[in-house]
Every structure is written in structure tokens, then in C-alpha cells.
Amino acid sequence: MKNYAFLFPGQGSQTVGMGRDLFNHSEFAKKTFTQADEILGYNFSQICFEGPEESLKLTANTQPALLTVSYILYVLWQKEPLLAAGHSLGEYSALLCAGAFSYEDALTLVHKRGLYMQEAVPVGQGAMAALIGADIEVVRQVVAAVNHEMANLPTDAAGVRRVVNLANWNSATQIVISGEKSAVEEAVRRVDVKSVFLPVSAPFHSELMLPAENQLALDLDQVKFFDLKFPIINNWQAFRVTRADEVRDGLKKQVSRPVLWQAIMESMLKESAIDHFIEIGTGKVLAGLMRRAARESQRQVQIVNIENMDDLKKNA
């Protein structure tokens, strides 16, 4: 008997054409995409299937697209995990599949989440950078030092506070920082490892997202939450949650706090009963990170990505 843990991807995994073969070969997928168009009030499915890429990359479209494809794949595969987690936006996909809220509520929430995050900081004033090979404690110390030194500086020309935060602890060798552009650049200079500035439209998972977090909290309070049918390891604490109140509280805190993905993977790999890790959704980023983490922990596990009809058939 196979014991599964599910992984749900976040922003950055989207691609034009995502979900098209599901729509063409599944009545459930067709019904779900049609429902999404009605809920959002525009031709959302066409953006997923045909682009243009610039439209799909808009956070308010990317997040519903990833959620919808992951949800359809989960329903069509008809298997249940012992445990699940999702990266940033993917946490909503995980919670939807675990029964935390309805698809309509989930889709509406992630669409608003995307809008709020985009509006929180003027385009071009924020930045995110991946630090390759950096030590997590060194990054935390550098971030604290930069924030201390910049605390008394005036805001930038657009009125944005000069702050930088740990955004994603993606693996033992990849850490992402986020914040006001000059503060991120200074932290990158001080950490002094290979770095890559990410092509994103906002500084996600930083203190600059607090306005978005506060707006989203009001919407979360209007949604009916349910206890989960399988546990989720949340992003901001890397804690296992099952109760509706824990889920709502975690989503309120998630927007401006880091995604502790390395800690989440370590927690999952300690579950000796789990022998299969399945990334459910577009892309293979989380499967790759889990393979590296499994090697480091010397766990012998199967790791598979399911993102289309062929994958569903191969892994039936």
C-alpha cells in the first residue's frame, strides 16, 4: 500500500496552456473552468489556455490558475494523502483539497489576494532575490542588520519603507529575500553568494505586504471554514494544522511572513509511513526540491509530478 504526501505549487509554476488538456478530456474540468469564468466575471479559462503570457503572469490571474489546475488534478486522481503542504499560493490549493472551504470561496480569495498583493507596493519599488548557497542564519543576521541601519532613513521616492525580509526558505541551499529594492540590493551585497533577482511584480512575503494582509483578513473572516479531512503543514510556522480556526489564522499571517519550505520538507520526511511524494499541479519545482531534501535526509522515497492527463493515467 502506498502512503502519500501531496505538494501543491505556488506562483512561478504557471505556463500558458495549463489545464487545456484537462478541459478537453474531463467533464469535471470543463465544468470547473466554466464555473471559474462565471465566478471571476471574465474569460479566465482563455487566459490559462491561450495567454498572452503577460496576462497569465498578473498575480490576480496566476493564483486562480494554479489553484484551479491543482484542484482538478486532485479530484480526478481520486487518492488521499496522509499529509499535504502547498508553497505560498499552493497552501490554498492544499486547503481546498483538504476540504477547508468551497471552490468558489477559494477562487474568490486567491483572486483578491493577488489583487491586494499587487496593489500593496508600486511596481518597480520592490524586489525579490534568490540567494544560492547561503546559510539561513547568516541571511537572518544580515537582514536584521540592514533593517536596523535603514530604520532611520527616509522612505524611497514612492514612499516605500526601506525594509528587507526573509521570504522563502526553499531549501538548504536556496533562500529568497524580499522587500524595498535598495534594501534587498544591500542585503544581497552583504551575503555575498550567487544571487538571482526574480522577475516578480511585487515583494511577496515581506513586511511591505501588510496592507494586503490586512485587507485579506477581512475577507477571510467572511468565509466559512471547515476542519480538514487530512492535515496540512502550514507555511508561516511549518506546523501541522487540522482545525478550521487554525487554518483561517494561518492564512491571515501568511501574506507578509516567510514560507518555511525547507522546514516543511524536513517535517514531512520525518514521517516514516510516507513513501510517495506527489506534486499536484503545473511544473516540477517542488518535486525537485523534495528530491534534494530526501537525498540529504537519506530517505528512500518515490517523488512524482502530476500536471496533465498523461500523468494521471501513468500514475493511476
Salt bridges, closest charged atoms under 4 A:
GLU27 OE2 - LYS30 NZ 4.00
GLU80 OE2 - LYS229 NZ 4.00
GLU137 OE2 - ARG140 NH1 2.96
GLU149 OE1 - ARG190 NH2 2.51
GLU180 OE2 - ARG162 NH1 3.71
GLU186 OE2 - ARG189 NH2 2.62
GLU186 OE2 - ARG190 NE 2.67
GLU207 OE1 - ARG161 NH2 3.30
GLU213 OE2 - ARG257 NH1 2.94
ASP219 OD1 - LYS112 NZ 3.44
ASP221 OD1 - LYS252 NZ 2.69
ASP245 OD1 - ARG243 NE 3.09
GLU246 OE2 - ARG243 NH1 3.47
ASP249 OD1 - LYS253 NZ 2.65
GLU271 OE2 - ARG240 NH2 2.37
ASP275 OD1 - HIS276 ND1 2.87
GLU307 OE2 - LYS284 NZ 2.82
ASP311 OD1 - LYS314 NZ 3.63
